[in-house]
Amino acid sequence: LGHMNYHTVVNMATSFLLSGMPVDTSSAPPKCDHCILRKQTRSSVPKVCVGDKASRKWELVYADVMGPCDGTGCGNSIKASMV
C-alpha cells in the first residue's frame, strides 16, 4: 500500500500531531527504492499503423477468446475481447 510522504510525517511531528515516533527533521529524507521504481514511467507504444486500415465499420476486427475463467460475475466461463 505504500507509506506516507516524508514531509507530511515531519510536518506532523513539528506540529505535535505525532507522538511516540522519533523523527529527525535535520537530515534529508531517506531514499525509498520502491517509490522510485513505482514512479518511473513506461515508454509509450508508438502509434504506427502497420498494414491496411479498415475503410468502413466492422471491416477489420481482432478477437481474442479466453477461458475457462474462474469467478466470473455472469456465471460464464469463457470471455471474448474484440478490438
C-alpha positions in Angstrom: 0.0 0.0 0.0 2.9 2.3 0.4 3.8 4.8 3.1 3.1 8.4 4.0 5.1 11.2 2.4 8.2 12.0 4.4 7.5 15.8 4.5 4.0 15.0 5.9 5.5 13.0 8.7 7.9 15.8 9.5 5.0 18.4 9.5 3.0 16.1 11.8 6.0 15.8 14.2 6.7 19.5 14.3 3.0 20.3 14.8 2.9 17.8 17.7 0.3 15.7 15.9 2.6 12.7 16.0 3.9 11.2 19.3 6.0 8.2 20.1 7.9 8.1 16.9 11.3 9.9 16.7 11.6 11.9 13.5 15.0 13.6 12.7 14.0 16.8 11.0 17.6 17.9 10.5 18.5 15.3 7.9 17.4 14.7 4.3 14.6 12.1 3.8 15.8 8.6 3.1 15.6 7.2 -0.4 12.9 4.6 -0.9 13.8 2.2 -3.8 10.2 1.0 -4.1 8.8 4.6 -4.5 11.5 5.4 -7.1 10.7 2.2 -9.1 6.9 2.8 -9.0 7.2 6.5 -10.1 9.1 5.6 -13.2 7.1 5.8 -16.4 6.9 3.2 -19.1 7.8 4.2 -22.7 4.7 4.7 -24.8 3.7 2.4 -27.6 4.3 4.1 -30.9 1.1 4.9 -32.7 2.1 3.5 -36.1 -0.3 1.7 -38.3 1.2 -1.5 -39.8 -0.7 -2.9 -42.8 -4.0 -1.9 -44.2 -6.6 0.2 -42.3 -10.3 -0.6 -42.3 -12.2 1.7 -44.7 -15.6 1.1 -43.0 -17.0 -0.2 -39.7 -16.5 -3.8 -38.9 -14.3 -4.4 -41.9 -11.3 -5.3 -39.7 -11.9 -6.9 -36.3 -9.5 -8.6 -33.9 -10.9 -11.1 -31.4 -9.4 -13.0 -28.5 -11.3 -15.8 -26.7 -10.0 -17.0 -23.4 -11.3 -19.5 -20.9 -12.2 -21.2 -18.7 -12.2 -18.4 -16.2 -13.0 -18.7 -12.5 -15.1 -16.2 -10.6 -16.9 -14.6 -13.5 -19.8 -12.4 -12.4 -22.3 -13.8 -15.0 -21.6 -17.5 -14.4 -20.0 -17.9 -17.8 -16.6 -19.5 -18.0 -15.4 -18.1 -21.4 -14.7 -14.4 -22.2 -14.2 -12.7 -25.5 -12.4 -9.5 -26.3 -12.9 -7.6 -29.6 -10.9 -4.7 -30.9 
